[in-house]
Amino acid sequence: MAYQPTFKLLPPRAEMERAMLAHDATYDGVFLTAVRTTGIFCRPSCRPPRAPRPENVEFFGSVQECLFAGYRPCRLCRPAQPHGAPPDWAAALIARVEADPAVKLAAADLRALGATPERVRRWFTEHYGMTFAAWRRARRLAGAFTAIREGGDLDDAAFGSGYGSHSGFRAAYGKTFGETPGRNGKAAALFTAFMDTPLGRMLAAAGDDGVALLEFNDRTMLPANYDEMRRRFGCAVVPGGHRHLDTLRAELACYFAGTLAAFTVPPAPRGTPFQERVWTELRRIPPAATISYDELARRIGQPTAQRAVARANGQNRLAILIPCHRVIGKDGTLTGYGGGLWRKRLLLELERLGRLPG
């Protein structure tokens, strides 16, 4: 039975209420909350002084809808800013660290940017899964790792990263990457970045072999995601840039615009031989097409392994690149999807229409 899409752009109201009450940043950019008693609209992740009662809340899909309904933007979360844009103080702080990873920032420097140490710590923990100090240290070491791998001078990498001695740099480097800087040619790392999409923020990770992770991001799961990547790939996981992340970001934008014929960025999953057979077969399903778990099991030559196939499907950590959303129930109904069934519906509709509905 063919899947017939019947849904609206927004997630179910119960799902939106849950996300609002949990301040779930995964849904920023997906919908907006508007409170009748205050006349203000916010991002789902906003933490107002008083939590609104769900019965006093309306949900909208765009800033324009909120404004036309008579609501004004919240001054805390600034929902009228482009989705994915950090607040001004965070953008300025990130820019300073990117320009000079060794820069030393005291509490007075943070206040000059319009933030307090507590606010900075909370924002980076919520958006990156680590404190600002940990993020800055990881960015410094990631830059040193890349510089050394590209043949840069060890002294430049050490002192350019803000370390006052070789011993301190070597200790921090070895703790993060498991190798001394002198053996860097044998070390490996995964670099992580967030990708903002119309269906919410995604966490991506990539190394020299390709993209290792692409999942809709739940900030409460960030530490677990990092730990799983370290265990699965046996290497350091640090925030930073990589050519595969650049390609992925550009291709995701084209995918959601309905103009991408096929992804060229290489996937680099890590699983058992059986899982990888399933994931390889998933990549052969063309856009806008769907198959059942039974059919997927037959295609890999194990027609009685439907349950194992379903488990492997659920263990896929490369959403969209390995399109597990194209597998549906035998009767044509949608079944479980890690990013939520509403996202699965929208991905299938995007591929069918060449655009998101709404």
N, C-alpha and C positions, 0 to 999 in steps of 0.2 A: 504494500500500500504506500503510495507516495505521500510524503509529508506535506501538509497544507498549512502554511503560515497564517496564524490568526492571533495577532497580538498588537499592542501599542508599543511606542518607543520606550516609555518609562517602565521600570521594573514594577512588579506588583506592589500595591500600597503597603502591605505587611512587611515586605522586604525593605522598602524605603523608610518606614517607621523604625525598623530594627537598626538600619544604618545610621539614621539620625540620632537615635538614643545612644548608640555606641560611638558616635563621632568618627565614623568609619571613613577615612580619607580615600579608600578604594573607590568610593562613589562620587568623589569630587569631579565635576565635569559631566556626570551622568544625569544628575537632577539637582534642583534647588529647593530649599524649604522656605516657605513664606508663612509667617505667624500673623494671624488675623488680629490678635490683641495688641501687638506692637507695631504692625504695619511694616515690618522689616523682613527681608529675605536674606538667606545665608547659604553657604556651602554645607554639605552634610557633615563635614569634619569640624565645623565651628563649635566652640564651647562658650555659649553665652552665659552671663551671670546666673540666669535662671533657665532651666530646661523647659521648653514649651510643652504643654499638654498635647498629645497627638491629635485630639479632636479639634484643636485650634490651628492646625497646620494644613496648608495646601502645598501640593507638590507641582513643580513646573519643570519644563525641559530646557528653558532658555532664559537668559536675562531679560530679553525683550518681552516675553510673556509676563514675567514678574512686574516689570515696569508698567505694562499696559493694564495690569490688574490693580495698579495703584500702590505697589509696594516700593520701598526704598532700600538701597543696599546697606548691608551691615558694615559698620566701621571697623569691626574686629577682623573679619575674614575677607573683606573686600571682594565679594563675589562678582562684581562687574569687571574685574581685571581678567585678562585672558586666562583660560584654564591652563594650569601647569606653571603659571608665572609665580615665583616665590614673592613674598612681601619685599618691599623695597630694601629694608635693612638686611634681609637674608641674601638678596641678590648682590648687594654691595659687599657683604661679608664673603660670599663665595668668590666674587670677582677678585677681591684682595688676595685670597689664598691661592687662587689659580694663577694670578700674576706673580706671586712670590710665596711659594710654599713654606719658606723659612720665616715668614713674617711672624713677629711676636705680638700678640694681641692681649692687652690687659682689659680689666673690667671697664676702665675709662674709655678705651677704644670702642668697646661694644656699645656703651651708652651714647657715644658720639654718633653712632650709626642708627640710634633710635631703639636699642634693645638693651636688655639686662642679661647678665650671665644665666639667670634662671630661665628666661624666655628663650635664649639661644639653645640651651641644653634641651629644653622641652621640644622645640621645633625640630632640631636635628634628630632627636630620638624618635619622634613621630614620623618623620619623613625619610630618614635614612637607617633607622634601626640601630643607631649608635649616637653617643654624645658628640658634641662639636669637637672636643679634644681628640676623641678616637677617630673621627672622620678626617680631621686635619692631619693627624699622624699617618693614617692610611694613605691619604693623597700624597703626602711627602714621600713615603716609601714606594708607592706605585710609580711616581715620577722617576725616582732613582732606579727602580727595577728596569723601566723602559730605557732609560739613558744608558745604563750599563749593557743591556742586551744589544743596543745599537752601536756599541763600541765606544761609549763615552768614557771619560777619565774617571777613575774611582774617587780621587780627591774631590773633583768637581761635584760628583754625585753625593758624596758624604756631606761636604760643607754647604753645598747648594740646597741640601735638604734640611739645613738648620741644626745639624749635629756638630757639637764643638770638638769632638774627638772621633778618631777611627774606631776606638773600642766601643763607644756608645752606638755608633752607626751600625757596626757589625753585629752587635748584640740584638738591636731592634730588627735589623734586616733578617738575621738568622731565625729569630722568633717568628717572624711573619711568613717568610718564604721557605724555611727549612733548609736553606743553603747559605753558605757564606757568599759575599759579593764576588769573590774571586772565582766561584764555581757557578756564576749566574747563567752561563750558557746551558747548564743542565736543569735549571730551575724552571718552573712553570707557574702561571698565575691565571686566575679568571678575573676579569674586570667587570664591574657591575655599573649599571646606570638605570634610571627610571625613564620609561617611555609613556608619554601622555597620549591617550587615544580617546575617541568619542565614547567608548564604553568603560572608561576608567583608566587609572594608572597601572602600568605593567612594570614588573621588575625583570630586567634582562641581564644576562651574564655571558661573556664571550672570552675565548682565548684564541690562540693561534690556529686551532683546528676548526673553529667556527663558533656558533651560538650554542651555549650549553643550557641556558635557562631562559624561558619567556613565559611568565605567568602573571595573571591579574593579581595585583599586589594587595595583600592584607597586612597592614603594618604589624599586627600582633604576631604574624608568622615570619617576620623578617629574620629574627635570630635562628629559627628552625631552618629556614631556607638557606642561610649562610652555612650553618653546620652541616646540612645535607650535602651541599656542593663541595665543601671541604672533604667530607668523608667519601663521596662518590668519585671525585676527581683527584683526590690526594694532593691538593695544592692550595696555595693561598687564595683567598677571595677578598679583593680590595676594590673600593670605588675608583673609577678612572675611565679613561678613554681607550678605545680600540677601533681599528678600521672596520671590524665586523659589526661593532655597535653603530658606527656611523652609517654603514650600509643598511642595517636593520631599521634604524630610525627613518631613513628616507623611504625604504620600501613599505614599511607599515603605513606611512602617510599616504602613499599611493594606493595601498590595499583598501584603506578606509575611504579613500576618494573614489574607489571603484575603477581605477585605471591600471591596476597591476595585473599583468598576464600570469606571471609566476615569480616566486621569490628566487633570487640568485644567491643570497647570503647562505653559506653552508651551515646546516644543522650539525651539532656535535653532541648527540645524546649519549648517555652512558648507561647501559642496562645489561640484562642477561641476553644471551643469544636469542631466546624466544621473544623477549620484549622487543629487541631490535628488529626481528623479522616482522612483528606486528607493526611497529612504527614505520618501517620501510614501506609496507603495504598501504598504510594510511596515506602516505605521500603520493600514492598512485591514484587516489580518488580525486577526480577533477573538481574544480570549484562548482558550486551549485548542485553537485550530485550528492546523494546519500546512499549508504548501504547499511544492512543490518549486521549485528554481531555474528549471526549465523553465516552470512555471506563472507564476512571478513575471515572467519575461521576456515571456510572452504578455500578461500584464496591463498592462504598460507599452507594449505595441504593438511590441515588438522580439523576436519569437520566436526569432531566431537569435543573440541576444546573451547566451546563458546564462553564458558565462565573464565577460563584462563585468559582468553582474548579480551574479555571485558575488563579484567583486572589490569592487564597490560595497557589497555586504552586509558584507564583511570590513572595509571602511573606515569603517563606521558607528562613531561615537564617543559614541553616546547609548544605551548598553545599557538594555534594559527599556523605556525611553520610546519608542524606535524598535525594535520587537521583532524583531531579526534572528534571535533564537533560535527563532522559529517557522518558519524555512526549513530544510527537510531534503532529503536526497537523493531522487532520483526513485524509488528502490526502498524508501523509507521509513526508511532508516538515518540516523543523525545524522552530520553532517559538521562541519568545523572551526568553532570558536567561540573568540573571543579570551579569554574568561574560563575556558576549559576545558570539555571536553565534559560533565564531571560536573555543572558548573553549568547547562549547557544542559538536561540531563536533568531536573534538579531544578526549573528554572523551568517547564518544560512540565508536570511533575507537579503543581507548585503550582497552576497554572492549571486543570488537569484536576480535581484533588481539592478545591481551595479551601484547601489547607494543604500544608505540607511533610511528606513521609513521615518516619517514625521516632518 
